[in-house]
């Protein structure tokens, strides 16, 4: 059973950067699709991007060119590097693992809050 523990986040000025981490235990992350999502109050959880087992990545247009997802298979950790942050990036961010054989994101990290404000 994979368990995901997130770290990072906090308060940052517009234009600043933050890096979120998602550490896994119980199974190698290298075989999973690792997605990042975010949610603001009153809105549905929004897909941000994914890193595939191959290492290739995909991002939604709103973060493309600013966010980078990477992974460290040795440390079983996935990262979300967020650059040039904007106030509209303020949200609780979640990582999640998808077994390619199951096709659903499960489990999820506990979430970490990112606030972009001056």
N, C-alpha and C positions, 0 to 999 in steps of 0.2 A: 504494500500500500504506500503510494507516494504521499509525502507530506511536504507542504510548501510553507516556508517562513520568509516573510518579507522584511526588509529594512531599508532605511533611507527616508527620503521625504523631508518635509518641513516647509519653512517660509523662505521665499526667495524673491528678489526684486525682478520686475519685468526686464527681460533681456538676459537674465542669469541662467545658471545651469544647475541641474541636480542629477544624481544617479541613484536609481532604485535597484535593489538587489532582491533576488528571489532564490533562496537556497532550498534544495530538495534533499530529502532523505528517503530511503526505502526503495529507490529504484533509480537507475541512471537516467538523467534527463536527455541524454543524447538520442534516445529513440522516440522522444515525444515532440509533438508540436507544442511550443511554449508561447502562449499568447499573453498580451497585456491589454487590459481593459481599464476604463475609468468611469466614474459615476459621480454626478452632482445631485444635490437634493432635488427631488421632484422629477428627475429624469431617469430614463432607462440606462442601464449599463451600456457603455459605448466601446466597441472594439477599437483598439489603437494600432496594434500590429502583432506580428507573429514571427518567430524564427522556427524554421522547419528542421527536421533531423539532419538534412543536408547542410544546414547553415545558411541557406538562403532566407531572405527576409521579405516581408510585405508590410506596408504601412498605409493607413488611411491618408487621404490627401491633406487633411488639416495638420498633420504632424510630419509629413514627408519633407525631408531635407533638414529637419530640426531634431528629430528623435532617432536614436540608433539602438537597436536590440542586438545584444551579443551574448555569447555563452562561453563558459569555462567548463568543459566536460570533466576536467580533472577535479575541480572543486564542486562540480555538480551545481553550478549556480548560473542563473540567467540575469542579465542586466538590462535596464532601460536607461540609457543616457539621454537626458532631455536638455537641449540647448535652446538659446533664444526663447526662453519661456515667456508666455503671454498670460495676461489675467484669465483668459478663457480656458487656459490649461488647468486652472484650479479645479481639483477633484480628488476623490479617493481613488487610488490606483490599485488594481489587482493583477496579480499574475495567475495563470491557470495552465494546467497541463492537459494535453489531449493525446490519448493513446490512438495512433492511427487506425488500429483495429476496431476501436469503439466509436470514434467520430464525435465524441462529446467532450467538452471541457469539464474535467473533474479529476482531481480536486482543484480547489482555489486557495490562494494565499489569504491571509487575514485582512489585507488591505493596508494601505499607508496613505496618509493625507499629504497632498501637495497644495500649497497656497502660494499663488503668485500675486504679489501686491506691493505697492509702494507705500 
